[in-house]
Amino acid sequence: MAWIVLVISGMLEAVWAAALSQSHGFQRRGPTVLFFVSLVLSMTGLAWAMTDLPTGTAYAVWVGIGATLTVLWGIATGQERPTLARIGLLLLLVGSVIGLKVVS
């Protein structure tokens, strides 16, 4: 169960990162509210998962999922370019996250 909560928390990390960008310095209400709600849920889930999983592994997986999804969101919305190097590095990151799950 801790792994499921951790994955969902990592996904919420991407949500709050994207919402933070869209809030334009907390000037827009909707994205600002989404940022704070997803931030609290993401951190709460990470904290809960860390009661069952090693801290380093949980944090690395959480960041890896959040970073990967945030970059993919940036590519999907046209804010970032999908270069071959970027895609390759994201695949390496995803492989590392999967590897941490396998060895845990």
N, C-alpha and C positions, 0 to 999 in steps of 0.2 A: 504493500500500500504506500510506503514511503516513496518508492520510485515513481508511482503514478502522480502523487502530490507534487513531487519535485519537477516532473515534466510539465505539469500544468502551471506550476509557479514560474518555470523558465519561459513558458509561452506568455504568461502575464508580464514578464519582464520586457518582452518585445512590445507588448501593448503599451506599457507605461512609457517606454522610450519613444515610440512613435507619437503618443499623445503629448509628451513633453515638447517634442519638436513642433507639433501642430498648435500648441498653446500660445506660441509666440511670446515667450517670457511671462506666462500666466495672464496674458491679456484677453484670451478667449475662454469663456466660461465652460463650454462643453468639453473641449479637450483637457482643460485644467481639472475638472471633476473626474474625468476618466483617468487622468494621470494619477491622482491621489487614491482613488478607489483601487485601481489595478496595482499600484505600488504597495499599498497596505496588504492586499491579498497575496501578492507575490512574495513579499517579505515574510508574511505569516506562514505561508506554505513552505518556504525555504527553512524557516526556523523549526517548523514541525518535522520536516524531513530530516533535519540534522539531529533530531533526537534518536533516530534509528540508523542513520548513515554516517560514515566518517565525514568530518567537516570539509576537508580538502576535496574529496570526491564530490560531495553534494554541491559545494560552491562552484567547482569547475564545470560540472554538468549544467547547473543553473545558468551560469554565465555563457557557456557554449551554446545552449539552446536559445537563450535570449539574443545573443550576438548574431547567430546565424539567421534567425527569423527577422531580426531588425534589418540586416543587410538585404535579405530577400524582399522584405517590404519596400526598402529603398529602391531596389531594382524594379519591382512591380509597379511602383508609382512614378518611375522615371527620375528619381532623385539621384540614383547612382547608376553607373554603367556596368553592365555584366561582362567584364573582361574575362578572358580565359584564365588569367592568373587569379583573379578574384574567385571565380567558380572553383578552381582547383584548390585554393586555400580553404574555401568553405567546405568542400568535400573532405579535406584533411581534418578540419575541425569536427565535422559530424562523425567521421570515423573515430576520432579520439574520444568523443563523448560515448559512442557505442562501446569502444574498447574499455572505458572506465566502468561501464555497466557490466560487461562480460567478466572482468577480473574482480569485481566486488562480490 
